[in-house]
Amino acid sequence: MSATTAEQTPTAEKTRLYGVCDYYDAESLLTGEERRVLGRLRSFLDREAQPLLAEYWERGEFPQQLAQPLIDLDLMEPAVLTGPGSSPARGIYQGFRIFELARTDASLATWYTAQAGLFRTAIRVGASAEQQAEWMPKVIGFTLKGVFSLTEPESGSDIAGGLSTIARRQGDSWILDGAKRWIGGAATADVLAVFARDVADGQVKAFLVDREADGVTLEKIHGKTALRMMQNAHITLDGVRVPESMRLHDVNSFRDVAAMLRAMRSDVAWIATGIQAGAFEAALRYVTERRQFGRQLGSFQLVQEKLARMLGNVTASLSLVVRLTEQQTKGIYRDQDSALAKMQTSLLMRETVALAREVVGGNGITLESDVARFHADAEAVYSYEGTHEINALIVGRALTGESAFTR
């Protein structure tokens, strides 16, 4: 029986993941087994995570009781999808895994992709074959937890030329000095993937630094108004010694770091798309339950127009990220493609969460409706992995052949 035929049966209809508009016919993009894995994730998020989110968001704490159960779901490379000796889980599945997490909460998605996206990409792209053989199974199994430590207190968008953390070779070791900022999940990681400039040749190198090594200091960043559950850290490195064996041997310039960023921007585009879906669904629930002027709020023309625009944004964003993932699955990784997807989905995300806030009215600024979380968290996602302007300039450079970046 074909996948299409199976989905037309009553039994298959009960197990569908997506609702009446079925974002971009998402069901047809996934195999039955992938839908079942994502369905288990959906059930866990609805049953175990959703009831905790408002409380922990307001407290500015991550619900650590969700961490191990999420790991135990075996989502990164599910055995049922890969099996012994087979290829990794399909990119489209990995994208929808991010989508599912983000449509529940942006911090949950960011926490999981810190390991499954950022840190795993650092190992996949930056580690030698021998290092990958040793570390990658531990990364997939979360027995080696790590974070991607690139951004610095004074350098974000200009990090390529502004990287000030330095590394000095001393025999079989390296000495690291500097600081990193906005590093999500650092406090619970085993190692920090730290990027530093080699004083000998001026090129960027990467190191796995033990979080508890002498000279490493972590401070939680307080006072955030977005991604409040995600624990971001300011990291200080003062004469930290790292053995040569813990240097990522295939990172020898910022060009190698840029190869990582191409992949990671696509993850953030999926997060931006999932946030839109979560905000839209929360708004739709609200307007079908709330009554104003003696009628269901969703029956008013202006509300329906905003709902239609939100769904259009979600569907357009999903079209972008699906196409980008299809290209990357074929081995096509281009800066302008990932930059365009991140730029446009984040822009549409900003409009979508604002429209959701509008239709929910005053209750849209309270955590009870869920819309407020999406509305606030979207601002952080709009900026990370490249601001709108930086990604636009990457696309513009590809279009014109001229770089408009300032020097």
C-alpha positions as CSV (number, residue, x, y, z in Angstrom):
1,M,0.0,0.0,0.0
2,S,1.4,3.4,-0.9
3,A,2.0,6.1,1.7
4,T,-0.7,8.2,0.1
5,T,-3.3,5.4,0.1
6,A,-2.5,4.6,3.7
7,E,-3.0,8.1,4.8
8,Q,-6.5,8.1,3.4
9,T,-7.6,5.2,5.7
10,P,-9.4,6.1,9.0
11,T,-6.6,4.5,11.1
12,A,-4.0,6.7,9.5
13,E,-6.2,9.7,9.8
14,K,-6.2,9.3,13.6
15,T,-2.4,9.3,13.7
16,R,-1.8,12.5,11.6
17,L,0.5,15.0,13.2
18,Y,-0.8,18.1,11.6
19,G,-4.2,19.8,11.5
20,V,-6.8,20.9,9.1
21,C,-4.5,22.9,6.8
22,D,-1.7,20.3,7.1
23,Y,1.2,22.8,6.7
24,Y,2.6,22.3,3.2
25,D,1.2,18.7,3.1
26,A,3.8,17.9,5.7
27,E,2.5,14.3,6.2
28,S,3.5,13.3,2.7
29,L,7.2,14.3,3.4
30,L,7.6,11.8,6.2
31,T,7.7,8.1,6.2
32,G,5.3,6.2,8.5
33,E,8.1,5.3,10.9
34,E,9.3,9.0,11.0
35,R,5.7,10.1,11.8
36,R,5.5,7.5,14.6
37,V,8.8,8.8,16.2
38,L,7.6,12.4,15.9
39,G,4.3,11.4,17.3
40,R,6.0,10.0,20.4
41,L,7.8,13.3,20.7
42,R,4.5,15.2,20.3
43,S,2.9,13.1,23.0
44,F,5.7,13.7,25.4
45,L,5.8,17.5,24.8
46,D,2.0,17.8,25.2
47,R,1.8,15.6,28.3
48,E,5.0,16.2,30.2
49,A,6.5,19.5,28.9
50,Q,3.5,21.8,28.2
51,P,2.2,21.9,31.8
52,L,5.6,23.2,33.0
53,L,6.4,25.8,30.5
54,A,4.7,28.9,31.9
55,E,6.0,28.4,35.4
56,Y,9.6,27.8,34.3
57,W,9.6,30.5,31.7
58,E,8.6,33.0,34.4
59,R,11.2,31.7,36.8
60,G,13.9,31.9,34.2
61,E,14.9,28.3,34.9
62,F,15.2,25.2,32.6
63,P,12.9,22.3,33.6
64,Q,15.8,19.8,34.1
65,Q,13.3,17.0,34.8
66,L,12.6,17.0,31.0
67,A,16.2,16.6,29.9
68,Q,16.7,12.9,30.5
69,P,13.3,11.8,29.2
70,L,13.9,13.8,26.0
71,I,17.3,12.1,25.6
72,D,15.6,8.7,26.3
73,L,13.3,9.3,23.4
74,D,16.2,8.6,21.1
75,L,15.5,11.4,18.7
76,M,18.9,12.3,17.2
77,E,19.5,9.1,15.3
78,P,16.6,6.8,16.3
79,A,17.4,3.1,16.0
80,V,14.1,2.5,14.3
81,L,15.0,4.9,11.5
82,T,18.7,4.1,11.1
83,G,19.4,0.6,12.3
84,P,22.9,-1.0,12.5
85,G,25.2,0.0,9.7
86,S,22.6,2.2,7.9
87,S,22.8,5.8,6.9
88,P,21.9,8.6,9.3
89,A,18.3,9.7,9.8
90,R,17.0,11.7,6.9
91,G,17.4,15.5,6.9
92,I,13.7,16.0,6.5
93,Y,13.0,14.0,9.7
94,Q,15.7,16.0,11.6
95,G,14.1,19.2,10.4
96,F,10.6,18.2,11.6
97,R,12.1,17.1,14.9
98,I,13.3,20.7,15.4
99,F,9.9,22.0,14.2
100,E,8.0,19.8,16.8
101,L,10.2,21.1,19.6
102,A,9.9,24.7,18.6
103,R,6.1,24.6,18.1
104,T,6.0,23.7,21.8
105,D,8.8,26.0,23.1
106,A,11.8,27.8,21.6
107,S,14.0,27.1,24.6
108,L,13.3,23.4,24.4
109,A,14.3,23.5,20.7
110,T,17.4,25.6,21.4
111,W,18.4,23.2,24.3
112,Y,18.1,20.1,22.1
113,T,19.8,21.6,19.0
114,A,22.7,22.9,21.1
115,Q,23.7,19.2,21.2
116,A,22.0,17.7,18.1
117,G,22.8,20.7,15.9
118,L,25.6,23.0,17.1
119,F,27.9,20.7,19.0
120,R,27.3,17.7,16.7
121,T,28.1,19.9,13.7
122,A,31.3,21.0,15.3
123,I,32.4,17.4,15.7
124,R,31.1,16.3,12.3
125,V,32.8,19.2,10.4
126,G,35.7,20.0,12.6
127,A,37.0,16.7,14.1
128,S,39.3,14.3,12.3
129,A,38.1,10.9,11.2
130,E,39.8,9.4,14.3
131,Q,38.3,11.9,16.6
132,Q,34.8,11.4,15.1
133,A,35.1,7.7,15.5
134,E,35.7,8.2,19.2
135,W,33.4,11.1,19.9
136,M,30.4,11.0,17.6
137,P,28.7,7.9,19.2
138,K,29.0,9.7,22.6
139,V,27.5,12.9,21.1
140,I,24.6,11.0,19.6
141,G,24.0,9.2,22.9
142,F,24.4,12.4,25.0
143,T,27.2,10.7,27.1
144,L,29.4,13.5,25.8
145,K,27.4,16.8,26.1
146,G,28.9,19.9,24.6
147,V,28.1,23.4,23.5
148,F,29.3,25.7,20.6
149,S,31.3,28.6,22.1
150,L,31.9,31.1,19.4
151,T,30.2,34.4,20.2
152,E,32.2,36.9,22.4
153,P,31.2,39.8,24.7
154,E,32.3,42.4,22.0
155,S,31.9,40.3,18.9
156,G,28.8,38.8,17.4
157,S,28.1,39.5,13.7
158,D,31.8,40.6,13.2
159,I,33.2,37.5,14.9
160,A,35.1,36.4,11.7
161,G,37.5,39.3,12.1
162,G,36.8,40.2,15.7
163,L,37.6,36.9,17.5
164,S,39.7,38.0,20.4
165,T,40.0,34.7,22.4
166,I,43.6,33.5,21.8
167,A,45.4,30.1,21.9
168,R,49.1,29.6,22.4
169,R,50.8,26.3,21.7
170,Q,53.0,25.0,24.5
171,G,54.5,21.6,23.6
172,D,51.6,19.1,23.5
173,S,49.2,21.6,25.0
174,W,47.4,24.8,24.2
175,I,46.8,27.8,26.5
176,L,43.5,29.6,26.0
177,D,42.7,33.1,27.2
178,G,39.5,35.1,26.5
179,A,35.8,35.2,27.0
180,K,32.6,33.8,25.4
181,R,29.1,35.0,25.8
182,W,25.5,33.8,25.2
183,I,26.6,30.2,25.3
184,G,23.4,28.2,25.9
185,G,23.5,25.1,28.0
186,A,27.1,25.6,29.1
187,A,26.4,25.0,32.8
188,T,25.3,21.4,32.1
189,A,27.8,20.5,29.3
190,D,30.8,18.2,29.7
191,V,32.9,20.2,27.3
192,L,32.8,23.6,25.6
193,A,33.7,23.7,21.9
194,V,35.8,26.9,22.1
195,F,37.0,28.8,19.0
196,A,40.2,30.8,19.5
197,R,42.7,32.6,17.3
198,D,46.2,31.0,17.2
199,V,48.7,33.7,18.0
200,A,51.3,31.9,15.8
201,D,49.5,32.1,12.5
202,G,46.5,34.2,13.3
203,Q,44.1,31.5,12.2
204,V,41.1,30.2,14.1
205,K,41.4,26.9,15.8
206,A,38.8,24.9,17.9
207,F,39.2,23.0,21.2
208,L,37.1,20.9,23.4
209,V,37.5,22.4,26.8
210,D,36.5,20.6,30.0
211,R,33.8,22.7,31.6
212,E,35.4,22.2,35.0
213,A,39.0,22.8,33.9
214,D,41.2,25.2,35.9
215,G,40.7,28.7,34.6
216,V,37.2,28.2,33.3
217,T,34.5,30.4,34.9
218,L,30.8,30.3,34.0
219,E,28.3,33.0,35.0
220,K,24.6,32.8,34.2
221,I,23.3,35.7,32.2
222,H,20.4,37.2,34.1
223,G,17.7,39.7,33.2
224,K,16.7,38.2,29.8
225,T,13.3,38.9,28.3
226,A,13.5,36.1,25.7
227,L,14.4,32.4,25.9
228,R,14.1,32.8,29.6
229,M,14.2,29.0,30.2
230,M,17.4,28.6,28.2
231,Q,20.4,29.0,30.5
232,N,22.9,31.3,28.7
233,A,26.4,31.7,30.1
234,H,29.2,34.2,30.1
235,I,32.4,32.2,30.0
236,T,35.8,33.4,31.1
237,L,39.0,31.5,30.0
238,D,42.1,32.4,32.0
239,G,45.2,30.4,31.2
240,V,43.1,27.3,30.4
241,R,45.3,24.3,29.4
242,V,44.0,22.0,26.7
243,P,45.8,19.0,25.3
244,E,46.5,18.8,21.5
245,S,44.4,15.7,21.4
246,M,41.3,17.8,22.3
247,R,41.8,20.2,19.5
248,L,39.5,19.7,16.5
249,H,42.1,18.8,14.0
250,D,40.1,19.8,10.9
251,V,39.5,23.4,12.0
252,N,42.4,25.5,10.8
253,S,40.7,28.8,9.7
254,F,37.5,30.7,9.9
255,R,36.5,29.2,6.6
256,D,36.1,25.9,8.5
257,V,33.9,27.6,11.0
258,A,31.8,29.1,8.2
259,A,31.1,25.6,6.9
260,M,29.6,24.8,10.3
261,L,27.4,27.9,10.2
262,R,25.9,27.0,6.9
263,A,24.4,23.9,8.4
264,M,23.4,25.6,11.7
265,R,21.5,28.4,10.0
266,S,19.1,25.8,8.5
267,D,18.4,24.5,12.0
268,V,17.5,28.0,13.2
269,A,15.2,28.5,10.2
270,W,13.4,25.3,11.2
271,I,13.1,26.8,14.8
272,A,11.7,30.0,13.4
273,T,9.1,28.0,11.4
274,G,8.2,25.9,14.4
275,I,7.7,29.0,16.6
276,Q,5.3,30.4,14.0
277,A,3.3,27.1,14.0
278,G,3.1,27.2,17.8
279,A,2.0,30.8,17.9
280,F,-0.6,30.3,15.2
281,E,-2.0,27.2,16.9
282,A,-2.2,28.9,20.2
283,A,-4.0,31.9,18.7
284,L,-6.4,29.6,16.8
285,R,-7.3,27.8,20.0
286,Y,-7.9,31.0,21.7
287,V,-10.2,32.6,19.1
288,T,-12.3,29.5,18.8
289,E,-12.9,29.4,22.5
290,R,-13.2,33.1,23.4
291,R,-16.5,35.0,22.9
292,Q,-16.8,38.7,22.4
293,F,-19.9,40.8,21.6
294,G,-21.9,37.6,21.9
295,R,-20.0,35.7,19.2
296,Q,-17.0,33.5,18.9
297,L,-14.0,35.7,18.4
298,G,-12.9,33.6,15.5
299,S,-16.1,34.5,13.6
300,F,-15.0,38.1,13.0
301,Q,-13.7,39.0,9.5
302,L,-10.6,40.8,10.8
303,V,-9.6,37.9,13.0
304,Q,-10.0,35.4,10.2
305,E,-7.9,37.6,7.9
306,K,-5.0,37.6,10.5
307,L,-5.4,33.8,11.0
308,A,-5.1,33.4,7.2
309,R,-1.9,35.6,7.1
310,M,-0.4,33.6,9.9
311,L,-1.0,30.3,8.2
312,G,0.3,31.7,5.0
313,N,3.5,32.7,6.8
314,V,3.9,29.2,8.3
315,T,3.3,27.5,5.0
316,A,5.7,29.7,3.1
317,S,8.4,29.2,5.8
318,L,8.0,25.5,5.7
319,S,8.3,25.5,2.0
320,L,11.7,27.3,2.4
321,V,13.1,25.0,5.0
322,V,12.0,21.9,3.3
323,R,13.6,23.0,0.0
324,L,16.8,24.0,1.8
325,T,16.9,20.6,3.5
326,E,16.4,18.8,0.2
327,Q,19.3,20.7,-1.2
328,Q,21.6,20.0,1.7
329,T,20.6,16.3,1.6
330,K,22.0,16.3,-2.0
331,G,25.3,17.8,-0.6
332,I,24.5,21.3,-1.8
333,Y,25.6,23.7,1.0
334,R,25.7,27.4,0.0
335,D,25.9,30.3,2.3
336,Q,23.3,32.3,0.4
337,D,20.7,29.4,0.6
338,S,20.9,29.0,4.4
339,A,21.1,32.7,4.9
340,L,18.0,33.3,2.8
341,A,16.1,30.7,4.7
342,K,17.1,32.0,8.1
343,M,16.5,35.6,7.1
344,Q,13.0,35.1,5.6
345,T,11.6,32.6,8.1
346,S,12.7,34.9,11.0
347,L,11.1,37.9,9.3
348,L,7.9,36.0,8.8
349,M,8.1,34.7,12.4
350,R,8.2,38.2,13.7
351,E,5.0,39.1,11.8
352,T,3.3,35.8,12.8
353,V,3.9,36.1,16.5
354,A,2.8,39.8,16.4
355,L,-0.5,38.8,14.6
356,A,-1.0,36.0,17.2
357,R,-0.6,38.6,20.0
358,E,-3.0,40.9,18.3
359,V,-5.9,38.4,18.0
360,V,-5.5,37.2,21.6
361,G,-5.7,40.8,22.8
362,G,-4.7,41.7,26.3
363,N,-4.4,38.1,27.2
364,G,-1.6,37.9,24.6
365,I,0.8,39.4,27.1
366,T,0.1,36.7,29.8
367,L,1.7,33.3,29.9
368,E,-1.6,31.5,30.2
369,S,-2.3,31.7,26.4
370,D,1.2,30.5,25.3
371,V,1.2,33.3,22.7
372,A,3.3,35.5,25.1
373,R,6.1,33.0,25.2
374,F,6.3,32.7,21.4
375,H,6.0,36.5,21.0
376,A,8.9,37.2,23.4
377,D,11.2,34.2,22.4
378,A,10.9,35.1,18.7
379,E,13.1,38.2,19.3
380,A,16.0,36.1,20.4
381,V,15.7,33.7,17.4
382,Y,15.4,36.7,15.1
383,S,19.0,37.7,16.0
384,Y,20.9,34.5,16.6
385,E,22.9,32.6,13.9
386,G,23.0,35.9,12.0
387,T,20.9,39.0,12.2
388,H,18.5,39.9,9.4
389,E,20.9,42.4,8.0
390,I,23.9,40.1,8.0
391,N,22.0,37.3,6.3
392,A,20.6,39.8,3.7
393,L,24.1,40.9,2.9
394,I,25.2,37.3,2.4
395,V,22.4,36.8,-0.1
396,G,23.1,40.2,-1.7
397,R,26.8,39.3,-2.2
398,A,25.7,36.1,-4.0
399,L,23.3,38.0,-6.2
400,T,25.6,40.9,-7.3
401,G,29.1,39.5,-6.8
402,E,29.8,42.5,-4.7
403,S,30.4,42.4,-0.9
404,A,28.7,45.2,1.0
405,F,30.2,44.2,4.3
406,T,32.1,46.9,6.0
407,R,35.8,46.4,6.7
